[in-house]
């Protein structure tokens, strides 16, 4: 009797499994996939040992203006006044603890994902000479904002055709001390900021086409505030994100998020290059190289540190030892296709472990120290570390607050 019942069970179980699997397989074959992922070769992530050893130092940060700031992505300061741009399209001034909206580049309504293109999303922000603010809005382009009057002036509209294409995802910028040159990234020619997860998962250097026949993508650009010219400086990048001029202004660093690395590029050259430090003057003018390879996470913004090095913020880590979902999926485009046929970006985001990591690099790109918040308990979705008066002000692309870490006590 028991043999018969176990046979019946097996047959019933198999029948059920097949009846569920076959339609599911049919559905996944028939469903469209929004992305066309490419296999990416990443090296094994660096071991989280030595200065990269996990800790909970970021948890010592204090949350500021909780529920008054939504996604303060980038932070700048003039004197003791802070400025940031938020997910509801506002450019905000914080003086004596008081929050004031000084400008908007887009217009309401703001709130949902579908509102972003009209609402605008201020991302990278810098202070130029005369304390003017330079702002990269993901949807509208490059702007100059008067911090006193709130007047906004368009420098490079996202509608401007550059090498035959409009800007699709203006992300970060860095400005020379004299305010003459602005270096900025356009992260994709295909996806907008609201679809950044598609951009990461697709893994292509979709960038900007120099010409349809060449199929080369372009992602580091230079704007001259005097001649009003835009030049293309770097091509073939996968999700170029944060940018930072070196203290001597002889090269520009570009974070390549999907590849977990930073490239360096010399300034003042039209050289098209697929490496990553862009030199702007000196003996290496026009050359380029890799600055940091195989980082322990996906780098977002990069800013100067007071020691002459750089602060790099990462909201996704590649644990080693441990399981890195990003690395696991990198060479398996078919799994990515299945995932995005069945799940929304918002749902997929929930499966990505929360982990905030800020590293300080030396001027040569070696790791000096690291601050962690495993599970993003205090500091979540970190996007930038801005050093000011002995503190790190920590931006976030989706938390409803800013954080501040006292560097004397970590």
VMD Tcl script that draws the C-alpha trace (Angstrom):
set ca {
  {0.00 0.00 0.00}
  {2.80 2.42 0.96}
  {4.65 1.80 -2.35}
  {1.45 2.48 -4.26}
  {0.71 5.68 -2.30}
  {4.30 6.95 -2.74}
  {3.98 6.28 -6.50}
  {0.69 8.18 -6.55}
  {2.36 11.01 -4.61}
  {5.32 11.14 -7.02}
  {3.08 11.12 -10.09}
  {0.79 13.78 -8.56}
  {3.79 15.92 -7.54}
  {5.43 15.64 -10.97}
  {2.14 16.42 -12.73}
  {1.67 19.50 -10.56}
  {5.30 20.60 -11.06}
  {5.01 20.24 -14.85}
  {1.62 21.97 -14.94}
  {3.16 24.95 -13.11}
  {6.56 24.95 -14.86}
  {5.36 24.67 -18.48}
  {3.05 27.72 -18.43}
  {5.68 29.67 -16.44}
  {8.31 28.79 -19.02}
  {5.89 29.72 -21.80}
  {5.13 33.03 -20.14}
  {8.82 33.90 -19.63}
  {9.60 33.05 -23.25}
  {6.70 35.15 -24.53}
  {7.18 38.10 -22.16}
  {9.22 41.03 -23.37}
  {12.36 41.90 -21.45}
  {12.98 45.65 -21.03}
  {16.76 45.18 -21.04}
  {19.28 43.58 -23.36}
  {21.99 42.56 -20.87}
  {25.55 41.89 -21.95}
  {27.96 39.58 -20.11}
  {30.51 41.52 -18.05}
  {33.83 40.15 -16.83}
  {34.52 41.33 -13.31}
  {37.55 40.19 -11.36}
  {36.97 38.44 -8.05}
  {36.11 41.22 -5.57}
  {38.94 42.39 -3.29}
  {39.06 40.74 0.13}
  {37.48 42.92 2.80}
  {40.56 42.81 5.01}
  {43.10 45.34 6.29}
  {41.80 48.90 5.83}
  {38.71 47.48 4.09}
  {37.82 45.26 7.09}
  {34.05 45.60 7.80}
  {33.19 47.82 10.76}
  {30.22 49.85 11.97}
  {31.88 53.28 11.94}
  {29.21 54.88 9.74}
  {26.65 54.08 12.43}
  {28.29 56.78 14.55}
  {26.88 59.34 12.10}
  {23.91 61.43 13.18}
  {20.83 61.80 11.01}
  {20.01 65.42 10.22}
  {16.69 66.99 9.14}
  {14.95 63.63 9.15}
  {11.83 63.56 6.93}
  {12.62 67.10 5.73}
  {15.01 66.16 2.92}
  {14.17 63.48 0.37}
  {17.25 61.94 -1.23}
  {19.86 64.71 -0.73}
  {22.18 63.23 -3.40}
  {25.04 65.75 -3.49}
  {26.14 68.31 -0.89}
  {28.21 71.49 -1.17}
  {29.06 74.23 1.30}
  {30.02 77.90 1.27}
  {31.14 78.97 4.72}
  {28.70 77.27 7.07}
  {25.84 77.24 4.57}
  {25.00 73.87 2.99}
  {23.27 73.27 -0.34}
  {21.77 70.07 -1.73}
  {19.37 68.83 -4.40}
  {16.51 66.48 -3.52}
  {14.37 63.80 -5.16}
  {11.37 66.14 -5.29}
  {13.27 68.43 -7.68}
  {14.27 71.09 -5.14}
  {17.58 72.90 -4.72}
  {17.85 73.52 -1.00}
  {19.83 75.90 1.19}
  {20.47 75.02 4.85}
  {21.59 77.93 7.02}
  {21.65 77.93 10.84}
  {19.77 74.63 10.72}
  {16.92 76.17 8.71}
  {15.88 74.57 5.41}
  {14.86 76.80 2.53}
  {13.98 75.87 -1.08}
  {15.84 78.36 -3.27}
  {15.13 77.00 -6.76}
  {13.53 74.36 -8.91}
  {14.66 73.48 -12.40}
  {11.62 71.35 -13.28}
  {8.01 71.75 -12.21}
  {5.41 69.74 -10.27}
  {3.78 67.43 -9.67}
  {6.64 65.54 -7.99}
  {6.45 62.24 -6.22}
  {6.19 59.12 -8.35}
  {8.66 57.61 -10.77}
  {6.56 58.84 -13.69}
  {6.88 62.47 -12.48}
  {10.70 62.52 -12.48}
  {11.27 63.70 -16.08}
  {9.11 66.83 -15.59}
  {9.86 67.35 -11.88}
  {13.61 67.15 -12.53}
  {16.24 65.52 -10.34}
  {19.22 67.63 -9.24}
  {22.18 65.28 -8.82}
  {25.80 66.53 -8.85}
  {26.33 69.99 -7.37}
  {29.40 72.24 -7.10}
  {30.29 75.74 -5.95}
  {31.97 77.92 -8.57}
  {33.74 81.27 -8.25}
  {31.57 84.04 -6.75}
  {29.79 81.24 -4.83}
  {27.53 80.47 -7.78}
  {26.08 76.93 -7.78}
  {26.57 74.58 -10.71}
  {23.96 71.82 -10.82}
  {23.63 68.69 -12.96}
  {19.95 67.86 -13.32}
  {19.43 64.31 -14.59}
  {16.61 65.36 -16.93}
  {17.17 69.04 -17.71}
  {20.94 69.34 -18.11}
  {23.66 71.59 -16.72}
  {22.53 74.70 -14.81}
  {23.92 77.66 -12.94}
  {21.94 78.76 -9.89}
  {22.31 82.02 -8.00}
  {22.21 80.98 -4.31}
  {20.94 84.41 -3.22}
  {18.15 85.03 -5.73}
  {17.42 81.42 -6.76}
  {17.65 82.48 -10.41}
  {18.47 79.52 -12.70}
  {20.37 79.73 -15.96}
  {20.69 76.86 -18.42}
  {24.29 76.16 -19.55}
  {23.78 72.92 -21.48}
  {20.20 71.82 -22.05}
  {19.54 68.08 -22.11}
  {17.83 68.74 -25.47}
  {21.12 69.95 -26.98}
  {22.34 67.62 -29.69}
  {25.90 66.51 -28.92}
  {27.36 64.29 -31.64}
  {23.79 63.88 -32.89}
  {22.23 62.82 -29.60}
  {20.44 64.46 -26.70}
  {21.67 64.06 -23.14}
  {19.67 61.36 -21.40}
  {21.02 61.04 -17.84}
  {23.16 64.02 -16.76}
  {24.75 62.86 -13.53}
  {27.72 64.61 -11.91}
  {30.08 67.51 -12.57}
  {33.37 69.00 -11.42}
  {34.49 72.59 -12.01}
  {37.92 74.21 -12.38}
  {38.78 76.77 -9.69}
  {38.52 79.63 -12.20}
  {35.04 78.40 -13.21}
  {36.04 78.22 -16.88}
  {35.69 74.47 -17.51}
  {33.01 72.09 -16.28}
  {33.52 68.35 -16.69}
  {30.32 66.32 -16.50}
  {28.96 62.83 -17.10}
  {25.99 61.68 -19.12}
  {25.43 58.18 -17.79}
  {23.44 56.73 -20.68}
  {21.95 57.51 -24.06}
  {19.25 54.88 -23.54}
  {18.09 55.01 -19.93}
  {16.97 57.88 -17.73}
  {17.83 58.23 -14.05}
  {14.58 56.56 -12.97}
  {15.76 53.41 -14.78}
  {19.28 53.36 -13.29}
  {18.82 49.71 -12.27}
  {18.26 48.77 -15.93}
  {21.47 50.62 -16.75}
  {23.46 48.71 -14.10}
  {21.96 45.35 -15.05}
  {22.25 45.79 -18.79}
  {25.96 46.40 -18.39}
  {26.54 47.82 -21.87}
  {28.62 50.85 -22.73}
  {25.45 52.15 -24.40}
  {26.55 55.67 -23.64}
  {26.37 58.12 -26.48}
  {26.89 57.24 -30.09}
  {29.69 59.23 -31.71}
  {28.28 58.08 -35.01}
  {25.84 55.26 -35.76}
  {28.46 53.53 -37.90}
  {31.11 53.56 -35.18}
  {28.77 52.63 -32.36}
  {31.15 54.15 -29.80}
  {29.67 55.53 -26.62}
  {30.68 58.80 -25.05}
  {30.25 59.75 -21.47}
  {32.69 62.33 -20.12}
  {32.05 65.79 -21.52}
  {33.63 69.22 -21.11}
  {31.75 72.52 -21.17}
  {33.63 75.78 -21.62}
  {31.71 78.60 -19.88}
  {33.42 81.22 -22.07}
  {33.14 79.73 -25.57}
  {29.92 77.82 -24.64}
  {31.33 74.77 -26.44}
  {30.72 71.17 -25.37}
  {33.46 68.63 -26.13}
  {33.36 64.87 -25.84}
  {36.34 63.57 -23.83}
  {35.82 59.88 -23.04}
  {34.01 57.02 -24.69}
  {33.11 53.40 -24.02}
  {32.28 53.79 -20.33}
  {29.77 51.60 -18.49}
  {27.61 53.88 -16.31}
  {30.02 56.79 -15.74}
  {28.90 58.46 -12.57}
  {30.83 60.73 -10.16}
  {33.61 63.01 -11.48}
  {36.37 64.86 -9.66}
  {39.27 67.07 -10.75}
  {42.59 66.35 -9.03}
  {43.80 69.00 -6.53}
  {46.34 70.22 -9.14}
  {43.60 70.15 -11.84}
  {45.83 68.14 -14.17}
  {43.45 65.19 -14.52}
  {39.81 64.19 -14.05}
  {38.68 61.03 -12.29}
  {35.53 59.26 -13.51}
  {33.70 56.58 -11.52}
  {32.56 53.72 -13.75}
  {29.79 52.29 -11.58}
  {28.93 49.04 -13.38}
  {32.60 48.01 -13.60}
  {33.39 48.96 -9.95}
  {36.36 51.08 -10.96}
  {37.66 54.62 -11.39}
  {39.34 55.89 -14.54}
  {41.65 58.87 -14.82}
  {41.85 61.19 -17.77}
  {44.19 64.07 -18.60}
  {42.54 67.41 -19.30}
  {42.59 69.47 -22.55}
  {42.46 66.77 -25.18}
  {39.99 65.39 -27.69}
  {41.58 61.97 -27.49}
  {38.94 59.25 -27.43}
  {39.99 56.66 -24.92}
  {38.64 53.65 -23.10}
  {40.85 54.06 -20.03}
  {40.14 56.06 -16.98}
  {42.28 58.92 -15.66}
  {42.05 61.85 -18.02}
  {45.10 64.15 -17.90}
  {44.70 67.84 -18.59}
  {48.22 69.21 -18.54}
  {51.85 68.27 -18.05}
  {53.92 65.59 -19.73}
  {51.02 63.13 -19.95}
  {48.60 65.62 -21.53}
  {46.10 63.77 -23.69}
  {46.79 60.38 -22.08}
  {44.59 58.28 -19.86}
  {44.83 55.33 -17.50}
  {43.11 53.27 -14.81}
  {43.12 54.86 -11.36}
  {41.47 52.19 -9.17}
  {40.35 48.80 -10.46}
  {38.08 46.18 -8.93}
  {36.61 48.19 -6.06}
  {34.76 46.53 -3.14}
  {31.47 48.10 -4.24}
  {29.75 50.16 -6.93}
  {31.14 53.71 -6.74}
  {28.74 56.66 -6.91}
  {30.14 60.16 -6.25}
  {33.78 61.04 -5.62}
  {34.96 64.17 -3.76}
  {38.25 65.59 -2.47}
  {39.42 64.76 1.05}
  {41.39 67.22 3.19}
  {44.43 64.92 3.06}
  {44.81 65.44 -0.72}
  {43.03 62.19 -1.56}
  {39.43 61.32 -2.38}
  {36.23 60.16 -0.67}
  {34.24 57.54 -2.59}
  {30.69 56.56 -1.61}
  {29.20 53.13 -2.40}
  {25.64 51.96 -1.69}
  {26.19 48.43 -3.03}
  {29.10 46.25 -1.91}
  {30.66 43.14 -3.42}
  {31.24 41.03 -0.29}
  {34.34 38.83 -0.25}
  {34.23 36.55 1.63}
  {30.50 36.24 1.00}
  {28.05 36.15 -1.90}
  {28.00 39.04 -4.36}
  {24.75 39.04 -6.32}
  {26.18 41.54 -8.81}
  {29.19 39.36 -9.57}
  {27.04 36.22 -9.76}
  {24.76 37.80 -12.36}
  {27.49 39.62 -14.30}
  {28.20 36.77 -16.75}
  {24.65 35.36 -16.78}
  {22.54 37.66 -18.99}
  {19.83 34.98 -19.33}
  {19.12 35.10 -15.56}
  {18.91 38.91 -15.71}
  {16.41 38.59 -18.58}
  {14.25 36.16 -16.58}
  {14.34 38.44 -13.53}
  {13.28 41.57 -15.42}
  {10.61 39.74 -17.42}
  {8.91 38.82 -14.16}
  {9.78 41.58 -11.67}
  {9.71 45.38 -11.58}
  {12.79 47.48 -10.80}
  {11.27 48.38 -7.43}
  {10.85 44.69 -6.52}
  {14.38 43.79 -7.66}
  {15.79 46.68 -5.56}
  {14.33 45.02 -2.45}
  {16.53 41.95 -3.06}
  {19.75 43.99 -3.17}
  {21.27 43.89 0.34}
  {21.52 47.33 1.95}
  {25.11 48.22 2.81}
  {26.74 51.63 2.91}
  {30.49 51.98 2.44}
  {32.67 55.09 2.26}
  {36.37 54.74 1.47}
  {39.13 57.32 1.52}
  {41.68 56.95 -1.27}
  {45.17 58.44 -1.26}
  {46.24 60.75 -4.10}
  {47.59 57.65 -5.88}
  {44.41 55.59 -5.47}
  {45.38 53.29 -2.58}
  {42.87 52.67 0.22}
  {43.57 54.70 3.37}
  {40.51 53.87 5.48}
  {36.94 52.68 5.21}
  {33.70 53.39 7.08}
  {30.94 50.78 6.88}
  {27.27 50.48 7.81}
  {26.29 46.85 7.15}
  {22.53 46.64 6.42}
  {22.37 50.44 6.12}
  {21.09 50.85 9.68}
  {21.97 54.55 10.12}
  {23.36 55.57 6.74}
  {21.37 54.04 3.87}
  {21.74 54.40 0.08}
  {24.84 56.58 0.50}
  {25.65 58.60 -2.64}
  {28.35 61.06 -1.59}
  {30.75 62.00 1.22}
  {31.40 65.76 1.41}
  {34.11 66.79 3.89}
  {33.54 70.07 5.69}
  {34.96 71.39 8.98}
  {36.13 68.02 10.30}
  {32.88 66.27 9.40}
  {31.71 64.07 6.56}
  {28.28 65.09 5.31}
  {26.75 61.99 3.74}
  {24.30 62.31 0.87}
  {21.77 59.66 -0.09}
  {19.84 59.02 -3.28}
  {16.68 57.91 -1.49}
  {16.82 58.33 2.31}
  {14.65 61.10 3.83}
  {17.61 62.69 5.64}
  {21.29 63.66 5.44}
  {23.92 62.25 7.82}
  {26.95 63.82 9.46}
  {29.96 61.89 10.74}
  {32.50 63.49 13.09}
  {35.90 62.49 11.70}
  {37.58 63.12 15.08}
  {35.61 60.29 16.64}
  {35.81 57.39 14.18}
}
mol new
graphics top color blue
foreach p $ca { graphics top sphere $p radius 0.5 }
foreach p [lrange $ca 0 end-1] q [lrange $ca 1 end] { graphics top cylinder $p $q radius 0.2 }
display resetview
